[in-house]
Amino acid sequence: LLELIFVGFGNVARRTVRLLEQMRGRLPFDWKGVAVITARHGWAHAAAGLDMAAVLEVLDSGRSLADERRGDAADLITGLCSLRSRVANDGRLVCVETTVLDIRAGEPATSHVRAALSGGAHVVSANKGPAAFAYRALADLAEARSRQFLFEGAVMDGIPVLNLVRETLPGVVVTGFRGVINSTTNHILTALDRGEAFDAALARMQAEGIAESDPTLDVDGWDTAAKTAVLMNVLMGARVTPHDIEREGIRGVSPADVRAAAARGERLRLVASADCDAGSPRGRVRLERVAASHPFGSLEGQQNAILIRTDLLGEVGILQRDGGLTQTAYAIVSDLATIAGRLTRAPTAVVRSPEL
Ligand SMILES: NC(=O)c1ccc[n+]([C@@H]2O[C@H](COP(=O)([O-])OP(=O)(O)OC[C@H]3O[C@@H](n4cnc5c(N)ncnc54)[C@H](OP(=O)(O)O)[C@@H]3O)[C@@H](O)[C@H]2O)c1
């Protein structure tokens, strides 16, 4: 039985809880939610397990949870890990971190992850911030505490890009990648292809909960830069942040630009790429013209694709036809299944705690 502490309970966390409920019985683990922490809508905790349907009902209707939040969420996480230290010591406590991306420094999510790992909890996140800004330090902390720090949902929703390399390509060196990895900008660019207006396409993405709560993060290429940093740090052993990525957005794209590309048999796409041809890895986010027949040229709406360059297998590609909230929620579910699976396979190292 996994005990889940939800830090952030917006679009992604709510869809995750609904998916976990929907999948009960076909998942290799059971779970209960023991805490929910939000920024402006209070927090709740119950060692016996929260009534998650009631939590969803309260927050969906815009009301707040009973306990008003005082102080920092990281301190609450530390306190909760201490309260649930027996469960943490069993390796069954998991912090599900889905607060908003802060592009300046990846905070407060990085502090949330650090507090959870230090308290003996595993961490599953859909937030790019921690891995984009502090991957090596957090991965080292997780390893030192014998805990998992997993974040498949941070890049390309539910598509197993990070898992693919970690689980199925042992010893293979990733030398670079190219990808269309932001759903909102691809949706806007393909809407422009069809003659629709920029603002209407962006508004649709916001209404569906796909665009970042601050849509400039998508439109100005920051979200793609953050994902590029995550991929470089995890797959290529880089130590970069989103601020090290050369970046361009789609704000200046006009219908005339799109029509001019179409007249040449091309499409405009926001392409993330990285290579280490000149020694140290370098990342870029650029608005590129790609042939309509290229795998990126045929991506419509929220579709994503990535081509990963490797030393042994050449280029390995993944195409995501249906990206969205359910897919991101599934990435969290799949990370939880990974944690549960490793629990049943290996004895859990004990984390020292005051209660022992
Ligand atoms: N939406 C997607 O399709 C998608 C896909 C992949 C990855 N992601 C990533 O997943 C994360 C969550 O996205 P979302 O769409 O669920 O965001 P969201 O709907 O805006 O929800 C964010 C949640 O985090 C809470 N929060 C913000 N700052 C906090 C803090 N300092 N302490 C505690 N709680 C805090 C908010 O509380 P209040 O409501 O009280 O403010 C809210 O419950 C983001 O990092 C995003 O980049 C999203």
PDBQT file of the ligand as one rigid body, heavy atoms in Angstrom, charges set to zero:
ROOT
HETATM    1  N1  LIG A 401      -1.169  20.470 -17.576  1.00  0.00    +0.000 N 
HETATM    2  C1  LIG A 401      -0.455  19.634 -18.324  1.00  0.00    +0.000 C 
HETATM    3  O1  LIG A 401      -0.927  19.105 -19.344  1.00  0.00    +0.000 OA
HETATM    4  C2  LIG A 401       0.949  19.272 -17.919  1.00  0.00    +0.000 A 
HETATM    5  C3  LIG A 401       1.641  18.300 -18.649  1.00  0.00    +0.000 A 
HETATM    6  C4  LIG A 401       2.929  17.920 -18.239  1.00  0.00    +0.000 A 
HETATM    7  C5  LIG A 401       3.491  18.530 -17.135  1.00  0.00    +0.000 A 
HETATM    8  N2  LIG A 401       2.801  19.500 -16.458  1.00  0.00    +0.000 N 
HETATM    9  C6  LIG A 401       3.413  20.096 -15.269  1.00  0.00    +0.000 C 
HETATM   10  O2  LIG A 401       2.708  19.644 -14.122  1.00  0.00    +0.000 OA
HETATM   11  C7  LIG A 401       2.702  20.652 -13.120  1.00  0.00    +0.000 C 
HETATM   12  C8  LIG A 401       1.269  20.925 -12.686  1.00  0.00    +0.000 C 
HETATM   13  O3  LIG A 401       0.508  21.376 -13.795  1.00  0.00    +0.000 OA
HETATM   14  P1  LIG A 401      -1.043  21.687 -13.599  1.00  0.00    +0.000 P 
HETATM   15  O4  LIG A 401      -1.580  21.919 -14.961  1.00  0.00    +0.000 OA
HETATM   16  O5  LIG A 401      -1.660  20.657 -12.725  1.00  0.00    +0.000 OA
HETATM   17  O6  LIG A 401      -0.962  23.083 -12.787  1.00  0.00    +0.000 OA
HETATM   18  P2  LIG A 401      -2.144  23.825 -12.015  1.00  0.00    +0.000 P 
HETATM   19  O7  LIG A 401      -3.471  23.322 -12.468  1.00  0.00    +0.000 OA
HETATM   20  O8  LIG A 401      -1.853  25.274 -12.075  1.00  0.00    +0.000 OA
HETATM   21  O9  LIG A 401      -1.975  23.316 -10.492  1.00  0.00    +0.000 OA
HETATM   22  C9  LIG A 401      -0.868  23.671  -9.730  1.00  0.00    +0.000 C 
HETATM   23  C10 LIG A 401      -1.131  23.289  -8.285  1.00  0.00    +0.000 C 
HETATM   24  O10 LIG A 401       0.045  23.595  -7.521  1.00  0.00    +0.000 OA
HETATM   25  C11 LIG A 401      -0.337  24.335  -6.351  1.00  0.00    +0.000 C 
HETATM   26  N3  LIG A 401       0.799  25.138  -5.942  1.00  0.00    +0.000 N 
HETATM   27  C12 LIG A 401       1.403  26.138  -6.618  1.00  0.00    +0.000 A 
HETATM   28  N4  LIG A 401       2.443  26.632  -5.899  1.00  0.00    +0.000 NA
HETATM   29  C13 LIG A 401       2.481  25.920  -4.746  1.00  0.00    +0.000 A 
HETATM   30  C14 LIG A 401       3.304  25.953  -3.598  1.00  0.00    +0.000 A 
HETATM   31  N5  LIG A 401       4.309  26.819  -3.463  1.00  0.00    +0.000 N 
HETATM   32  N6  LIG A 401       3.035  25.071  -2.586  1.00  0.00    +0.000 NA
HETATM   33  C15 LIG A 401       2.017  24.196  -2.691  1.00  0.00    +0.000 A 
HETATM   34  N7  LIG A 401       1.186  24.119  -3.763  1.00  0.00    +0.000 NA
HETATM   35  C16 LIG A 401       1.436  24.980  -4.777  1.00  0.00    +0.000 A 
HETATM   36  C17 LIG A 401      -1.564  25.110  -6.785  1.00  0.00    +0.000 C 
HETATM   37  O11 LIG A 401      -2.313  25.534  -5.660  1.00  0.00    +0.000 OA
HETATM   38  P3  LIG A 401      -3.479  26.656  -5.820  1.00  0.00    +0.000 P 
HETATM   39  O12 LIG A 401      -4.496  26.101  -6.771  1.00  0.00    +0.000 OA
HETATM   40  O13 LIG A 401      -4.028  26.809  -4.448  1.00  0.00    +0.000 OA
HETATM   41  O14 LIG A 401      -2.806  27.851  -6.368  1.00  0.00    +0.000 OA
HETATM   42  C18 LIG A 401      -2.281  24.038  -7.623  1.00  0.00    +0.000 C 
HETATM   43  O15 LIG A 401      -2.969  23.155  -6.760  1.00  0.00    +0.000 OA
HETATM   44  C19 LIG A 401       3.416  21.876 -13.720  1.00  0.00    +0.000 C 
HETATM   45  O16 LIG A 401       4.734  21.898 -13.270  1.00  0.00    +0.000 OA
HETATM   46  C20 LIG A 401       3.351  21.614 -15.222  1.00  0.00    +0.000 C 
HETATM   47  O17 LIG A 401       4.446  22.186 -15.891  1.00  0.00    +0.000 OA
HETATM   48  C21 LIG A 401       1.538  19.862 -16.803  1.00  0.00    +0.000 A 
ENDROOT
TORSDOF 0
